[in-house]
């Protein structure tokens, strides 16, 4: 492979990159323009050589909830490499340079991996999950109606975003969605427009649900694309609302998790829950990520980390964490009594695994006292995500 260069996509390269991504993801290259429009061409990065475009990806600036705070995050989508350039180091080069750019922004990076070994090599690790629930309308037993129901659409985005962010910031792994994700959930996708219903009380909207209908011969399936509830009665009435929509519905599919409050609000939360996949997290700037995360409010705690990072030299060092009053101050130095790889730190950062699990896997070295302190600091809820991007 000749010398590789990493850069923003030039307008003259759009058609060539569309061809690369079309072959990678099996869609007509002519359709790539809509994808680029939605993501923003300024967020597209390419690798080029003397023969042209070798590969590219899309960066999606967002934020992600950890510890009750929004942490700046860049989602990665559309990673593709020319068919005759695969296994030649193009994807690894692309990811290394992208992570370096993300690190300059002081952000995390999250992605869904089609090639986990590639992304682990780049410093990502599994840090949360995505699930899908299935049930029929006949299985919904909730029938309480304490709130008014109002038809809504994507033009009501402002209140939807406000309500979503108010609730989602307390759920580890949930996204502070950018335009790209909101449009995929609430707009037209695969030719189907999302429809919406809001649950309204005297003080305003307490919950909402957006859904798409997928027609079969007579009946159809109903896919919930986005739902959220801010009050106990809204959690319950979301199920009533779905049941009311079920006259012609054979199957309801919805994003959830075993500990999803909406699922737990149903009188009989038993339903088929499918684990779809794990998403992966990369800490591109360790000190800034740790300081941006939320922390428990309690006695002052110190953690002395020795982080190993073979991809970002600025992360490969000793850090002293001073945690107090729900905040963390990170300084260079410290004894390094806790030794951890950046991949292990990512999955610990999100709350996906416990310190004891990491030690069992050989990804963390620390004594029992340090493990207990870490468990208190990082143990604030199993991370999950409603949507894919």
Secondary structure, 3 states (H helix, E strand, C coil): CCCCEEEECCHHHHHHHHHHHHHHHCCCHHHHHHHHHHHCHHHEEEEEECCEEEEEEEEEEEEEEECCEEEEEEEEEEEEECHHHCCCCHHHHHHHHHHHHHHHCCCEEEEECCCHHHHHHCCCEEEEEEEEEEECHHHCCCCCCCCEEEEECHHHHHHHHHHHHHHHCCCCCCEECCHHHHHHHHCEECCEECEEEEEEECCEEEEEEEEEEEECCCCEEEEEEEEEECCHHHHHHHHHHHHHCHHHEEEEEEEECCCCHHHHHCCCCCCEEEEEEEEEEEECCHHHHHHHCCCCCCCCEEEEEEEECCCCHHHCCEEEEEEECCEEEEEECCCCCEEEEHHHHHHHHCCCCCHHHHHHCCCEECCHHHHHHHHHHHCCCCCECCCCC
